[in-house]
Amino acid sequence: MGTVKLILTILQLVSGLAVTIVVLLQSGKSAGLSGAIAGGAETFMSKGKAKTWDAKLAKATKWFALAFVLLTLTLNLIK
C-alpha cells in the first residue's frame, strides 16, 4: 500500500504543477463583468473557438484539475 500511495502522491504533485502552469499560460480576461456578458455570446457562437491556443489551455486546465481532485480524494480515502 505504501508504494501505491507514493505513486499517487507523485501524480498529484505533477498534476498540481500542471494546473498551475496551464493557468499561468492562459491570457488574462481584462474586460471585466461587461466583457463577460457581452463577449460570452461571441465566444459561444464562434465556430473556431476549439482550435485556439486559449481554448486548448482551458480544456487542459479542466482535465488536470479533474485529475488533481480525483487524486486528492483517492489519497484521502487511502490514508
N, C-alpha and C positions, 0 to 999 in steps of 0.2 A: 504494500500500500504506500510505502514511503517513496518508491520510485515513481508511481503514478502521480502522487501529489507534487513531486518535484517537476515532472514534465508539464503538468497543468499550470504550475506556478510560472514556469519559464514562458509557456504560451500566453499566459495572462500578461506578463510583463511585455512581451513582444507586441501583443495586440493593443495594450495601453499606449505604448510608444508610437505604434502605427496610427492610432486615433489622433494623438497629439500632433504628429507630423502632417497628417492629411488635413486636419482642421486648420493648421497654420498655413498650409499651401493655398487654401481657398482665398478667393478675392473677397474683400470686405464689401458689405452692402451698406453704403453710407447714405442712402436715400431717406432713411427714417420710416416712420409709420405711413406717411402719404405715399412713399415709393413702394412700400409693401402692398398697399391696397391697389394702387394704380398699375404697378408693374406685375402684379400677380396674374392678371388676365393675359398679359403679353407673354410671359414665360410659360403659362399653361397652354396657350394656343399655338406656340411656336413648334413647328414640326422638327426642327433640327436641334432641339434642346438636348436630346440624349447624346448627341455627338460632341458637345463642347467639353472643354477640359474641366470647367467648374462642375458640370453635371456628372462627369466621371468621378471627380473627387467627392461630390456629395454622396454618390452611390457607394463609394469605397468607405466613406465615413459611417454610413448606416451598417454596412456589413462588419466592419471592425468593431463598432460599438456593440453590435449584437453579440459578436464573439466574446468581447470583454465581459458583457453582462452574464452570458451563459457560463463562462469560465469562473466568474466570481461566485455565482450561485452554486456551481458544482463543487468548488473548493470549500465553500461554506458548509455544504452537506457532508463532505468527506471528513472534515475535522477529525 
